[in-house]
Amino acid sequence: MFKKIPHTYVIVFTIVVLCAVLTWIIPGGAFERENVSVNGIDRSVVIPGSFHYTDKNPQTWQVFSALFDGFVDKADIIVFILIIGGAFWIMNESKAIDVAIGSVLRFTGRMGNRGLIRKIGVDNLIFLLIMTMFSFFGAVFGMSEETIAFTIIFVPMAVSMGYDSIVGVSLCFVAAALGFAGAFLNPFTIGIAQGLSDLPLFSGLEYRLVMWVIISAVGFAYILRYARRINKNPGRSPVREDDDYWRKLHSGTEVKIDYHTPASAWMTWILLIIVMVIFSVFKPMTALSFGEGELNIPAIPVLTGLFAVTGWITLRKSVHFFVIALLLFTIMYLITGVMGYGWYIMEIAALFFAMGLATGMAMSYDANKVTKLFLDGVRDIQSAALIVGLAGGIIIILQNGNIIDTLLFKLSESISGTGRLASVSMMYVVQNLINLVMPSGSAKAALTMPMMSQFSDLIGVSRQATVVAFQLGDGFTNMITPTSGVLLGVLSVAKIPYEKWFRWVLPLILILLVLGFLLLIPTVFMELKGF
């Protein structure tokens, strides 16, 4: 027995070693695969009934190369984290985040004394608005990796408000994960799963909306209850000592800040307006995707106009408020890019990198100082990148050991021979187990849905029920599995040890798992629209 809880790196590397041991015990196996077009995109999917055993490929010295292989496999997320860290370090140097936190604290102090708001709690209202927004994003376009960037914003805000880093992570990452689990328009889970099951795209929307509301409400209640307890007694926080990092980093919130607006800030504002106007000319209309629907609006021109007005107002107050405006418009462009132009990690990283450079220009930092600050930020956040690479090595070991398909085959075999509800429940259990070693929703859909959808026909269960079992099984355990690069990236950015997070989130996961089972029951016994 350990005298002290192992470090996160020790835990993850131990899992790598255990997976390597499994490659010696579990026989190798593989499914045949074929390429099919799913919603206009070619994907490699499993051919049902094609499983066959293959030679073992036991992993030995590969446990030491797992970090390298994981880095290669997760290079996009790793570079994204490093760029985010560098960009926000430049912004942190400007003290704009401290100004924003101070403004939030003053606002909550004023609003907290007003009638109904005093009874509900202004902090609760703010947290509910933030969590609802992120849950909606998770449900509509599968927000996941993007929450790493928001962690740097909400963790120091929550700590400064008298809460802890767990609350800060919950506002963005957990809320988005709840929406991801209860998704109703997510093209990367619902879209692919229904496409592979030969179901109309995003059919059964009505019941999925009900699931999203219920799952979000339960998750929000759990988070708000914890936040209230920590606010009353900060000593009960399991990350009290870990949060000293954020208290020291933003201890200048109460220090007098030199509010001013240098000429470089005005020049930065003008330059950005010129760039935005050019983009507005080339992209006058944007088709924002909501499931199968599209909303054509002049998003870029509208954002350009709003930025011009907001920049003028904030620059007349201080460059610090202008930098805050830069951050807010970066977020708005991120949402527009993801929903309108299919942006992913590369484009989002480039956007935040540009935000960091614009911040440095506005603050009159010379090129050498901007470079030094960026490198300081990369150095500060590099542990998050390392843990993502190491976690990626877990998947590599399982894949190279030829045992992932064997595990899937054995799990799917265990489902047969049971009743309808028991079969759907077993599908739900299997999807949760698979998610522990394969957090990618789209990859898991391509791997499991061709078999699960046909199996549902044999037992007389709606294919929609099978999709719901996949959807719920794909969502909840993303918040706890150590193979998730996003989870470990978020925790490393927030400076939360995995073992402390595990103990905090486990009760919530158990509640959600039971809730998911209850939400599956109507899909088997009730007549639901689209099912």
ZATOR-807911 format. One record per residue (C-alpha): residue in three letters; x negated, y, z. Coordinates in steps of 0.1 Angstrom, whole numbers, padded with zeros to 4 digits, always signed. Each point is the difference from the previous one (the first is absolute). Layout:
BEGIN
ALAXYZ
...
END
This chain:
BEGIN
MET+0000+0000+0000
PHE-0012+0035-0009
LYS-0008+0022+0030
LYS+0011+0029-0022
ILE+0022+0003-0031
PRO-0020-0005-0032
HIS-0007+0029-0023
THR+0022+0002-0031
TYR-0029-0010-0022
VAL-0005-0031+0021
ILE+0036-0010-0003
VAL+0001+0004-0038
PHE-0033-0018-0005
THR+0013-0028+0022
ILE+0030-0003-0023
VAL-0024-0002-0030
VAL-0018-0029+0017
LEU+0032-0018+0009
CYS+0012+0003-0036
ALA-0033-0015-0012
VAL+0005-0029+0024
LEU+0035-0005-0015
THR-0015-0004-0034
TRP-0018-0032+0013
ILE+0033-0014+0015
ILE+0028+0009-0025
PRO-0002-0016-0034
GLY-0004+0022-0030
GLY+0030+0006-0023
ALA+0013+0022-0027
PHE+0032+0009-0019
GLU+0001+0006-0037
ARG+0007+0036-0009
GLU+0014+0018-0029
ASN+0003+0036-0011
VAL+0035+0015+0000
SER+0013+0035-0005
VAL+0015+0014+0032
ASN+0017+0034-0004
GLY-0023+0007-0029
ILE-0032-0011+0017
ASP-0018-0033-0007
ARG-0006-0020+0031
SER-0015-0034+0007
VAL+0026-0022+0018
VAL+0002-0035+0013
ILE+0016-0028-0021
PRO+0024-0019+0024
GLY-0009-0036+0004
SER-0035+0004-0014
PHE-0020-0005+0032
HIS-0028-0024-0001
TYR-0029-0008+0023
THR-0035+0011-0010
ASP-0035-0005+0014
LYS-0008+0016+0032
ASN-0023+0031+0000
PRO-0011+0002+0036
GLN-0014+0034+0010
THR-0032+0002+0020
TRP-0025+0028-0006
GLN+0028+0020-0017
VAL+0011+0012+0035
PHE-0030+0022-0001
SER+0008+0013-0035
ALA+0036+0006+0009
LEU-0007+0037+0009
PHE-0016+0005-0034
ASP+0028-0017-0019
GLY+0026+0018+0021
PHE-0016+0033-0009
VAL+0002-0008-0036
ASP+0036-0012+0002
LYS+0012+0030+0022
ALA-0023+0026-0017
ASP+0029+0023-0009
ILE+0013+0002+0036
ILE-0035+0004+0014
VAL-0009+0029-0022
PHE+0034+0015+0007
ILE-0007-0001+0037
LEU-0034+0016-0004
ILE+0012+0028-0022
ILE+0029+0007+0024
GLY-0024+0001+0029
GLY-0023+0025-0018
ALA+0028+0022-0012
PHE+0017+0003+0034
TRP-0033+0006+0018
ILE-0004+0032-0022
MET+0035+0010+0010
ASN-0007-0008+0037
GLU-0030+0023-0001
SER+0023+0029-0011
LYS+0021-0004+0032
ALA+0031+0001-0021
ILE+0013-0033+0015
ASP-0005+0015+0035
VAL+0020+0030-0011
ALA+0027-0023-0013
ILE+0001-0021+0032
GLY+0002+0032+0021
SER+0029+0013-0021
VAL+0019-0033+0004
LEU-0005+0001+0038
ARG+0012+0036+0002
PHE+0030-0009-0022
THR+0010-0030+0020
GLY-0004+0021+0032
ARG+0024+0026-0013
MET+0026-0024-0015
GLY-0001-0023+0031
ASN+0019+0026+0021
ARG+0031+0001-0023
GLY+0032-0017+0010
LEU+0006-0032-0019
ILE-0036-0002-0011
ARG-0011+0000+0037
LYS+0022-0030+0006
ILE-0011-0020-0030
GLY-0037+0011+0002
VAL-0016+0021-0026
ASP-0029-0025-0003
ASN+0025-0027-0006
LEU+0016+0020-0028
ILE-0034+0007-0016
PHE-0011-0036+0003
LEU+0033-0013-0015
LEU-0003+0024-0030
ILE-0036-0011-0007
MET+0008-0037+0004
THR+0031+0001-0021
MET-0020+0017-0028
PHE-0027-0027+0001
SER+0025-0029+0003
PHE+0018+0014-0031
PHE-0033+0001-0019
GLY-0008-0035+0010
ALA+0035-0012-0011
VAL-0001+0019-0034
PHE-0035-0003-0013
GLY-0018-0023+0025
MET-0022+0026+0018
SER-0028-0018+0016
GLU-0036+0010-0007
GLU+0010+0036+0000
THR+0007-0001+0037
ILE-0038-0002+0007
ALA-0002+0037-0010
PHE+0029+0010+0021
THR-0014-0018+0030
ILE-0027+0027+0002
ILE+0028+0026+0003
PHE+0025-0016+0024
VAL-0024-0016+0025
PRO-0016+0033+0012
MET+0034+0016-0001
ALA+0015-0027+0022
VAL-0029+0001+0025
SER+0002+0038+0003
MET+0037-0002+0007
GLY-0006-0023+0030
TYR+0005-0033-0017
ASP-0027-0024-0013
SER-0015-0013-0032
ILE+0024-0030-0001
VAL+0029+0025-0003
GLY-0019+0019-0028
VAL-0005-0032-0019
SER+0036-0010+0005
LEU+0013+0032-0015
CYS-0014-0008-0034
PHE-0014-0036-0003
VAL+0026-0018+0021
ALA+0029+0021-0014
ALA-0012-0007-0036
ALA-0003-0038+0008
LEU+0036+0000+0014
GLY+0012+0015-0033
PHE-0022-0024-0019
ALA+0017-0030+0017
GLY+0035+0015-0005
ALA-0007+0012-0035
PHE+0028+0006-0024
LEU-0018+0015-0031
ASN-0036-0011+0005
PRO-0012-0011-0035
PHE-0030-0019+0014
THR+0020-0024+0022
ILE+0037+0001-0009
GLY-0006+0008-0036
ILE-0025-0028-0006
ALA+0019-0026+0021
GLN+0033+0006-0017
GLY-0017+0001-0035
LEU-0015-0034+0007
SER+0033-0013+0013
ASP+0019+0011-0032
LEU+0022+0024+0021
PRO+0011+0035-0011
LEU-0026+0025+0011
PHE+0008+0015+0034
SER+0033-0018+0002
GLY+0015-0005+0035
LEU-0010+0036+0008
GLU+0029+0005+0024
TYR-0010-0027+0025
ARG-0037+0009-0002
LEU+0009+0036+0009
VAL+0018-0014+0031
MET-0031-0021+0008
TRP-0023+0031-0004
VAL+0021+0020+0024
ILE+0002-0027+0027
ILE-0037-0009-0002
SER-0011+0036+0001
ALA+0024+0008+0029
VAL-0014-0029+0021
GLY-0036+0009-0008
PHE+0005+0037+0007
ALA+0017-0008+0034
TYR-0030-0021+0010
ILE-0025+0027-0010
LEU+0020+0028+0017
ARG+0004-0020+0032
TYR-0038-0006+0001
ALA-0007+0037-0008
ARG+0023+0011+0029
ARG-0018-0023+0024
ILE-0034+0012-0010
ASN+0010+0037+0001
LYS+0013-0005+0036
ASN-0031-0019+0011
PRO-0030+0003-0024
GLY-0020-0024+0022
ARG+0022-0029-0013
SER-0014+0003-0035
PRO-0022-0030-0009
VAL-0021+0023-0021
ARG-0004+0028+0025
GLU-0038-0002+0000
ASP-0002-0006-0038
ASP+0019+0033-0006
ASP-0028+0020+0017
TYR-0015+0002-0035
TRP+0030+0020-0013
ARG+0002+0021+0031
LYS-0036+0011-0004
LEU+0003+0004-0038
HIS+0030+0024+0003
SER-0008+0015+0034
GLY-0004+0033-0018
THR+0038+0003-0003
GLU+0001+0023+0030
VAL-0031+0019-0010
LYS+0004+0034-0016
ILE-0003-0004-0038
ASP-0012+0028-0022
TYR+0029+0006-0023
HIS-0012+0015-0032
THR+0003-0003-0038
PRO-0032+0002-0020
ALA+0000+0010-0037
SER-0010-0036-0009
ALA+0034-0012+0013
TRP+0018+0024-0024
MET-0022-0012-0029
THR+0008-0036+0009
TRP+0037+0007+0000
ILE-0002+0017-0034
LEU-0021-0029-0015
LEU+0024-0026+0013
ILE+0030+0019-0014
ILE-0017+0001-0035
VAL-0006-0038+0002
MET+0036-0006+0011
VAL+0014+0022-0028
ILE-0020-0020-0026
PHE+0014-0032+0014
SER+0034+0015+0000
VAL-0003+0007-0037
PHE-0010-0036-0008
LYS+0024-0015+0025
PRO+0031+0023+0000
MET+0023-0029+0011
THR-0006-0030+0023
ALA+0021-0031+0001
LEU+0001-0011+0036
SER+0008-0037+0003
PHE+0025-0013+0025
GLY+0004-0037-0007
GLU+0015-0003-0035
GLY+0011+0037+0001
GLU-0019+0031-0010
LEU+0003+0036+0010
ASN-0015+0024-0025
ILE-0010+0032+0016
PRO-0026+0027-0006
ALA-0020-0012+0030
ILE-0035+0014-0009
PRO+0013+0035-0010
VAL+0021+0002+0032
LEU-0030-0011+0021
THR-0021+0026-0018
GLY+0024+0028+0008
LEU+0004-0011+0036
PHE-0038-0002+0004
ALA-0004+0035-0014
VAL+0025+0015+0024
THR-0012-0020+0030
GLY-0036+0007-0007
TRP+0007+0038-0001
ILE+0018-0001+0033
THR-0025-0022+0019
LEU-0030+0018-0013
ARG+0014+0033+0013
LYS+0000-0017+0035
SER-0033-0019+0000
VAL-0020-0025-0021
HIS+0008-0026+0026
PHE+0037+0001-0010
PHE-0009-0002-0036
VAL-0020-0032+0006
ILE+0031-0014+0018
ALA+0020+0009-0032
LEU-0026-0018-0021
LEU+0006-0031+0021
LEU+0037+0002-0003
PHE-0001+0005-0038
THR-0025-0029-0003
ILE+0027-0022+0017
MET+0027+0013-0023
TYR-0022-0006-0031
LEU-0007-0035+0014
ILE+0037-0008+0002
THR+0006+0014-0035
GLY-0030-0019-0015
VAL+0010-0033+0016
MET+0037+0002-0009
GLY-0004+0018-0034
TYR-0032-0012-0014
GLY-0008-0033+0016
TRP-0030+0013+0020
TYR-0019-0025+0021
ILE-0031+0001+0021
MET-0024+0015-0025
GLU+0022+0030-0008
ILE+0009+0006+0036
ALA-0036-0001+0010
ALA-0009+0025-0027
LEU+0029+0023+0012
PHE-0013+0000+0036
PHE-0036+0005-0012
ALA+0012+0031-0019
MET+0017+0011+0032
GLY-0032-0003+0019
LEU-0020+0020-0025
ALA+0028+0027-0002
THR-0002+0003+0038
GLY-0037+0005-0001
MET+0003+0027-0027
ALA+0027+0018+0019
MET-0021+0000+0032
SER-0030+0014-0019
TYR-0021-0030+0007
ASP-0030-0004-0024
ALA-0005-0032-0020
ASN-0026-0014+0025
LYS+0023+0005+0030
VAL+0029-0016-0019
THR-0022-0030-0009
LYS-0012-0003+0036
LEU+0035+0001+0014
PHE+0012-0026-0025
LEU-0028-0024+0009
ASP+0006+0006+0037
GLY+0037-0010-0006
VAL-0011-0031-0020
ARG-0024-0010+0028
ASP+0027+0005+0027
ILE+0025-0022-0019
GLN-0023-0026-0014
SER+0010-0026+0027
ALA+0035+0000-0015
ALA-0015-0008-0035
LEU-0021-0028+0015
ILE+0029-0017+0017
VAL+0021+0001-0032
GLY-0028-0017-0019
LEU-0004-0027+0027
ALA+0037-0007+0001
GLY+0000-0003-0038
GLY-0026-0028+0005
ILE+0027-0022+0017
ILE+0021-0002-0032
ILE-0032-0007-0021
ILE-0009-0029+0022
LEU+0035-0015-0003
GLN+0001+0005-0038
ASN-0035-0014-0007
GLY+0008-0029+0023
ASN+0029-0010-0023
ILE+0024-0003+0030
ILE+0025+0029-0005
ASP+0022-0020-0024
THR-0003-0031+0021
LEU+0013+0019+0031
LEU+0028+0015-0021
PHE+0010-0035-0014
LYS+0001-0015+0035
LEU+0020+0028+0014
SER+0025-0001-0029
GLU+0003-0038+0005
SER+0010+0005+0036
ILE+0032+0019-0011
SER+0016-0028-0019
GLY+0026-0022+0016
THR+0017+0026+0022
GLY+0033+0018-0001
ARG+0006+0034-0017
LEU-0006+0022+0030
ALA-0029-0021+0012
SER-0015+0001-0035
VAL+0002+0037-0004
SER-0014+0004+0036
MET-0029-0023-0010
MET-0006+0021-0031
TYR-0002+0031+0023
VAL-0024-0018+0023
VAL-0022-0011-0029
GLN-0001+0035-0014
ASN-0011+0013+0033
LEU-0027-0026+0003
ILE-0013+0007-0035
ASN+0000+0037+0007
LEU-0025-0006+0028
VAL-0026-0010-0026
MET+0013+0018-0031
PRO+0013+0035+0010
SER+0005+0011-0037
GLY+0037+0000-0006
SER-0002-0001-0038
ALA-0026-0029+0000
LYS+0022-0019+0024
ALA+0031+0005-0021
ALA-0018-0013-0031
LEU-0012-0030+0021
THR+0032-0010+0018
MET+0031+0013-0018
PRO-0001-0023-0031
MET+0002-0030+0023
MET+0022+0015+0028
SER+0027+0013-0025
GLN+0004-0034-0017
PHE+0000-0018+0034
SER+0029+0023+0011
ASP+0020-0013-0029
LEU-0004-0036+0011
ILE+0013+0007+0035
GLY+0028+0023-0010
VAL-0013+0033+0013
SER+0001+0033-0019
ARG-0033+0010-0016
GLN+0006+0034+0016
ALA-0002-0017+0034
THR-0034-0014-0010
VAL-0012+0035-0010
VAL+0012+0014+0034
ALA-0020-0028+0017
PHE-0030+0010-0020
GLN+0005+0037+0006
LEU+0003-0003+0038
GLY-0027-0026+0002
ASP-0023+0023-0019
GLY+0006+0030+0021
PHE-0002-0005+0038
THR-0033-0018+0004
ASN-0018+0027-0020
MET-0002+0019+0033
ILE-0019-0028+0018
THR-0020-0022-0025
PRO-0038+0005+0002
THR-0002-0008-0037
SER+0017+0033-0009
GLY-0026+0025-0012
VAL+0025+0029+0004
LEU+0008-0009+0037
LEU-0037-0003+0009
GLY-0008+0032-0019
VAL+0028+0019+0019
LEU-0012-0014+0034
SER-0036+0008-0007
VAL+0008+0036-0011
ALA+0022+0004+0031
LYS-0028-0016+0022
ILE+0024-0026+0014
PRO-0016-0034+0008
TYR+0019-0028-0018
GLU+0005-0020+0032
LYS+0017+0030+0017
TRP+0022+0005-0031
PHE+0009-0037-0001
ARG+0012+0000+0036
TRP+0021+0032-0006
VAL+0016-0010-0033
LEU+0006-0037+0008
PRO+0033+0006+0019
LEU+0013+0022-0029
ILE-0010-0027-0025
LEU+0019-0027+0019
ILE+0031+0022+0003
LEU-0002+0007-0038
LEU-0005-0037-0008
VAL+0032-0008+0019
LEU+0018+0029-0016
GLY-0011-0012-0035
PHE+0015-0035+0007
LEU+0033+0017+0011
LEU+0000+0021-0032
LEU-0005-0032-0021
ILE+0032-0017+0013
PRO+0025+0022-0019
THR-0019-0007-0033
VAL+0009-0037+0005
PHE+0036+0001+0013
MET+0015+0033-0011
GLU+0011+0014-0033
LEU-0023+0030-0006
LYS+0000+0022-0030
GLY-0028-0010-0024
PHE-0005-0033+0018
END
